Amino acid sequence: MLELSREVADTQQQMATGKRVSKPGDDPVGAARIVRINQELAVREQYQSNIDAADAQLAEEETVLNQVMEVLQRVRELTLIASNGVQTPDDRRSVAIEIEARFEELSSLVNSRGPSGEYLFGGYSGQEAPFEVDGEQIIFRGDEGQRRMQVDSGQFVAVTDSGRDVFMDIPSRSPVFSVRAHPDNDPLASATLSSVGVTDRDALAEFYPDDLVVEFRPPSESPTGEANYTVRRRSDNRVVEGFQNVSFRPGAAFEVAGMSLRVTGQPSVGDRFFVETTNKQDMLTTIRTVASGLVDLDPSVNPEAFQEMLDDALTGLDNTTNRILETRAEIGARLNTIDSTRKLHDALTLEAQALLSDIQDLDFAEAASNLSFQSFLLEAAQQSFVRISGLSLFNALR
């Protein structure tokens, strides 16, 4: 009777929960399969969460790159307008003002954040703004890493692109140069070395790919006892002819290897600056160069230099546009991968849930029939128990 009561209680529990297997003892093999299927469903749920996050991240990056493309297109239009020979200096200055405004807009876009709050183009350094405009310098503080997210077993999708690849390492029309201070320079001196521009492209092309080091030497090394600097080749440390212990005049430009440079402030003895030549130029420098060139260069005075500036700018803008188009194509391919993987997870999840239902869910019609039969047996056992328990030896002796 106790065994029948337990069976009735188990069947009633199954009907209450709708589950055929509620504990391992109900079906040991089925219970093990249920555990494996639930684990698989939990993993796929995490993959789906990763896919949603990756989709949002890539969609945000695509939106930002589309805005950058629109700004670049406008800058290109303005550059072509400024190249028109009928433009007056005031006209070119007005164009330069708008280009400078577009520069500020792009400076904000390249430091955009994604849905998670991390910077889109900082590589692994997602917590620090990747681009910094420091005077004449454009400094990239990110790295070249690509953050990836797992969307399936052994399958990872890149969800970021390094700003160095997208905006910095853009092929230039001809060799250019950039300047930076040595990190050990005296911070109290506040001296800076800035680029004035290329004055002799042939000389720079001949000097490329070597770099320069501008070092400020003790006044005792100068014949006049003045503050002075020496310029050396970085490759072999040879002094550039005519640039040993040159007297320093704050703010005065000097030319070396086709490059015009200017030091401002009061450098300390031992301060060093690097002048690095390259065949690449970042997007922001390209736009800033054309903005300043429209103001500083007069086509009526130096038409060749003005035209060179325009050609360099247009080439840089076109190369930047091509690089962004390539990046957007890669993003599109990643989004397609995410889409197909999501569909695969949806299909496999449905199959797993159907299998889980077959193993775990209760057949109510069968359970009701079993409950009715078990209840009948229990009732019969109870009636038999009552009659049997009432028997005794005295009844037989009457």
C-alpha positions in Angstrom: 0.0 0.0 0.0 2.9 2.4 0.8 4.5 1.6 -2.6 1.2 2.3 -4.4 0.8 5.6 -2.5 4.3 6.6 -3.6 3.5 5.8 -7.2 0.3 7.9 -7.0 2.2 10.8 -5.5 4.9 10.6 -8.1 2.3 10.7 -10.9 0.5 13.6 -9.3 3.8 15.5 -9.0 4.5 14.9 -12.7 1.1 16.2 -13.7 1.6 19.3 -11.4 5.0 20.1 -13.0 4.4 18.9 -16.5 7.7 17.1 -16.4 8.1 13.3 -16.8 11.7 13.5 -15.3 12.0 15.6 -12.2 14.8 13.7 -10.5 17.5 11.3 -11.8 15.7 8.3 -10.4 12.7 8.8 -12.7 14.9 8.0 -15.7 18.7 7.9 -15.2 19.6 7.8 -18.9 17.1 10.6 -19.7 18.3 12.7 -16.8 21.9 12.6 -18.0 20.7 13.6 -21.5 18.7 16.5 -20.0 21.8 17.8 -18.2 23.8 17.7 -21.4 21.1 19.4 -23.5 20.6 22.2 -20.8 24.4 22.8 -20.8 24.3 23.1 -24.6 21.4 25.5 -24.4 23.2 27.7 -21.8 26.3 27.8 -24.0 24.3 28.8 -27.1 22.5 31.5 -25.1 25.9 33.0 -24.2 26.9 32.8 -27.8 23.7 34.6 -28.8 24.5 37.3 -26.2 28.0 37.7 -27.6 26.5 37.9 -31.1 24.1 40.7 -30.1 27.0 42.6 -28.5 29.3 42.2 -31.5 26.5 43.2 -33.9 25.9 46.4 -31.9 29.6 47.2 -31.8 30.2 46.7 -35.5 27.0 48.6 -36.4 28.2 51.6 -34.3 31.6 51.5 -36.0 30.0 51.3 -39.4 27.9 54.4 -38.5 31.0 56.3 -37.4 32.9 55.4 -40.5 30.0 56.5 -42.7 30.0 59.9 -41.0 33.8 60.1 -41.5 33.3 59.4 -45.2 30.8 62.2 -45.5 33.2 64.7 -43.8 36.1 63.6 -46.1 33.9 64.0 -49.1 33.1 67.6 -48.0 36.7 68.4 -47.4 37.6 67.1 -50.9 34.9 69.3 -52.4 36.2 72.3 -50.5 39.8 71.6 -51.6 38.7 71.5 -55.3 36.8 74.8 -54.8 39.9 76.4 -53.3 42.0 75.1 -56.3 39.9 77.3 -58.7 42.1 80.1 -59.9 39.4 82.7 -59.5 39.4 82.3 -55.7 40.6 85.3 -53.8 42.7 85.1 -50.6 39.6 85.9 -48.6 37.7 83.1 -50.4 40.5 80.6 -49.6 40.6 81.8 -46.0 36.8 81.1 -45.7 37.3 77.6 -47.2 40.2 77.0 -44.7 37.9 78.0 -41.8 35.3 75.4 -42.8 38.0 72.8 -43.4 39.4 73.5 -39.9 35.8 73.0 -38.5 35.7 69.7 -40.3 39.0 68.8 -38.7 37.5 69.4 -35.3 34.5 67.2 -36.3 36.8 64.4 -37.4 38.9 64.7 -34.2 35.7 63.9 -32.3 34.6 61.1 -34.6 37.9 59.2 -34.3 37.5 59.2 -30.5 34.0 57.8 -30.7 32.9 55.2 -28.1 31.0 52.0 -28.7 27.9 50.6 -27.0 30.0 49.3 -24.1 31.5 52.7 -23.5 35.0 51.7 -24.8 36.7 53.7 -27.6 36.1 52.1 -31.0 39.5 52.7 -32.5 41.8 52.3 -29.5 42.7 48.6 -30.1 43.1 46.8 -26.8 43.3 50.2 -25.0 39.6 50.8 -25.0 39.6 53.0 -21.9 41.8 55.8 -23.2 41.0 58.2 -26.0 43.1 56.9 -28.9 43.8 60.3 -30.6 45.2 63.4 -29.1 45.8 66.7 -30.9 48.9 68.2 -29.2 49.7 71.5 -31.0 50.9 70.5 -34.5 51.2 66.8 -33.6 48.5 64.1 -33.9 49.4 61.5 -31.3 47.9 58.0 -31.4 47.7 56.6 -27.9 46.0 53.3 -28.8 47.6 50.1 -30.1 47.2 47.9 -33.1 45.2 45.2 -31.4 41.7 44.0 -32.5 39.3 42.9 -29.8 37.5 39.7 -30.7 34.4 38.1 -29.4 33.6 34.4 -29.5 30.4 33.6 -31.4 30.7 29.8 -31.6 33.0 27.0 -30.6 36.4 28.0 -31.9 35.0 30.9 -33.9 35.9 34.5 -33.0 34.9 37.7 -34.8 36.8 41.0 -34.6 34.6 43.7 -33.2 37.1 46.7 -33.4 39.6 48.1 -35.8 42.8 49.9 -34.7 42.8 53.6 -35.5 46.4 53.3 -36.6 45.3 51.0 -39.5 42.2 53.0 -40.4 43.3 56.6 -40.0 47.1 56.8 -39.4 49.1 54.7 -41.8 47.7 56.2 -45.0 50.1 56.2 -48.1 51.1 59.7 -49.0 51.9 61.1 -52.5 55.5 61.7 -51.6 57.7 61.5 -48.5 56.5 63.6 -45.6 57.8 64.1 -42.1 56.6 64.4 -38.5 58.2 65.7 -35.4 58.1 64.6 -31.7 59.9 65.4 -28.5 62.0 63.0 -26.6 60.0 61.8 -23.5 62.9 62.7 -21.2 62.9 66.4 -22.2 62.7 69.0 -19.4 58.9 69.4 -18.9 59.5 72.9 -17.3 61.1 74.2 -20.5 57.9 73.9 -22.5 59.9 73.8 -25.7 58.3 72.4 -28.9 59.6 71.6 -32.3 57.0 72.1 -35.0 56.8 71.4 -38.7 56.7 74.4 -41.0 56.5 72.3 -44.2 58.4 70.8 -47.0 60.6 73.3 -48.9 62.5 71.0 -51.2 60.7 67.7 -52.2 63.7 66.4 -54.1 66.0 66.9 -51.1 63.5 65.2 -48.8 63.0 62.3 -51.2 66.8 61.9 -51.4 67.1 62.0 -47.6 64.2 59.5 -47.0 64.0 57.1 -45.2 66.5 58.5 -42.7 65.5 60.5 -39.7 67.0 63.5 -37.8 67.8 64.2 -34.2 67.9 67.9 -33.1 69.8 68.1 -29.8 70.4 71.3 -27.7 74.0 71.5 -26.6 75.7 73.4 -23.7 76.5 77.1 -24.5 80.2 76.3 -23.9 80.3 74.3 -27.1 79.3 77.4 -29.1 82.0 79.8 -30.3 79.7 82.7 -29.2 78.7 81.0 -25.9 75.0 81.1 -26.9 72.3 78.5 -26.7 72.8 76.2 -29.7 71.7 73.0 -31.3 73.2 70.2 -33.4 71.4 68.2 -36.0 72.4 64.5 -36.6 71.3 61.7 -38.8 69.5 59.2 -36.7 70.8 56.2 -38.6 74.5 56.7 -38.0 74.6 59.8 -35.7 76.6 61.8 -38.2 76.3 65.6 -37.9 74.4 67.1 -40.9 76.8 69.4 -42.7 76.4 73.0 -41.5 74.3 72.1 -38.4 76.8 71.7 -35.6 76.4 74.1 -32.7 74.1 76.4 -34.6 73.0 79.4 -32.6 69.4 79.1 -31.4 66.8 81.9 -32.1 63.4 81.1 -30.5 60.7 81.0 -33.1 63.1 81.2 -36.1 62.6 78.6 -38.8 65.5 76.6 -40.2 65.7 74.3 -43.1 67.4 70.9 -43.3 67.1 68.1 -45.9 64.2 69.9 -47.6 62.3 70.3 -44.3 61.5 73.5 -42.6 61.3 73.4 -38.8 60.7 75.8 -36.0 61.5 75.6 -32.3 59.6 77.7 -29.8 60.1 78.2 -26.1 63.4 77.9 -24.3 64.8 74.4 -24.5 67.0 73.0 -21.8 70.5 71.7 -22.5 70.1 68.0 -23.5 66.6 68.3 -24.8 66.1 66.3 -28.0 63.6 66.3 -30.8 63.1 63.6 -33.5 62.3 64.4 -37.1 60.9 61.3 -38.7 60.4 60.9 -42.5 57.8 58.5 -43.8 55.7 57.7 -46.9 52.6 57.7 -44.8 50.5 60.5 -43.3 47.5 60.4 -41.0 44.1 61.6 -42.0 44.0 64.5 -39.5 47.4 65.9 -40.5 46.4 65.8 -44.2 43.3 67.9 -43.5 45.2 70.3 -41.2 47.9 70.7 -43.8 45.5 71.7 -46.5 43.7 74.2 -44.2 47.0 75.9 -43.3 48.3 75.7 -46.9 45.3 77.6 -48.2 46.2 80.5 -45.8 50.0 80.4 -46.0 50.5 79.7 -49.7 49.7 82.2 -52.4 49.2 80.7 -55.8 50.1 84.0 -57.5 53.5 84.0 -55.7 54.4 80.3 -55.6 52.0 78.4 -57.9 54.1 75.2 -57.9 54.1 74.9 -54.1 50.4 75.6 -54.0 49.6 73.0 -56.6 51.9 70.5 -54.8 50.0 71.1 -51.6 46.6 70.5 -53.3 47.8 67.4 -55.1 49.2 66.0 -51.8 45.9 66.8 -50.1 43.7 65.2 -52.7 45.9 62.1 -52.8 45.8 61.8 -49.1 42.0 62.2 -49.0 41.5 59.7 -51.7 43.8 57.1 -50.0 42.0 57.7 -46.7 38.7 57.1 -48.4 39.9 53.9 -49.9 41.2 52.7 -46.6 37.9 53.4 -44.9 36.0 51.6 -47.8 38.2 48.6 -47.2 37.5 48.7 -43.5 33.8 49.0 -44.1 33.9 46.0 -46.5 35.6 44.0 -43.7 32.9 45.1 -41.3 30.2 43.9 -43.7 31.9 40.5 -44.0 32.0 40.2 -40.2 28.3 41.2 -39.9 27.4 38.5 -42.5 29.4 36.0 -40.5 27.5 37.0 -37.3 24.2 36.8 -39.1 24.8 33.3 -40.4 26.1 32.2 -37.1 23.0 33.6 -35.3 20.7 31.6 -37.7 22.7 28.5 -37.0 22.4 28.9 -33.2 18.6 29.6 -33.6 18.2 26.4 -35.6 20.3 24.2 -33.2 18.5 25.7 -30.2 15.1 24.8 -31.6 16.3 21.3 -32.2 17.8 21.0 -28.7 14.6 22.3 -27.2 12.5 19.8 -29.2 14.7 16.9 -28.1 14.6 18.2 -24.5 10.8 18.3 -24.7 10.6 14.7 -26.0 12.8 13.5 -23.1 11.5 15.6 -20.3 7.9 16.7 -20.9 5.0 14.6 -19.7 2.3 12.9 -21.8 -0.7 14.1 -19.9 -3.1 11.6 -21.4 -0.8 8.7 -20.5 -0.2 10.2 -17.0 -3.9 10.6 -16.4 -4.5 7.0 -17.4 -1.7 5.8 -15.1 -3.0 7.9 -12.2 -6.5 6.5 -12.6 -5.2 2.9 -12.6 -2.8 3.6 -9.7 -5.6 5.2 -7.7 -7.8 2.1 -8.4 -5.1 -0.2 -7.2 -4.4 1.9 -4.1 -8.1 2.0 -3.2 -8.4 -1.8 -3.6 -5.3 -2.3 -1.4 -6.7 0.0 1.2 -10.0 -1.9 1.3 -8.2 -5.2 1.5 -6.1 -3.9 4.3 -9.2 -2.9 6.3 -10.7 -6.4 5.9 -7.5 -8.2 6.7 -6.7 -6.0 9.7 -10.1 -6.9 11.2 -9.4 -10.7 11.3 -8.4 -12.4 14.5 -8.3 -15.9 16.1 -11.4 -15.1 18.3 -13.5 -14.7 15.1 -12.5 -18.2 14.1 -13.5 -19.7 17.5 -17.1 -18.5 17.5 
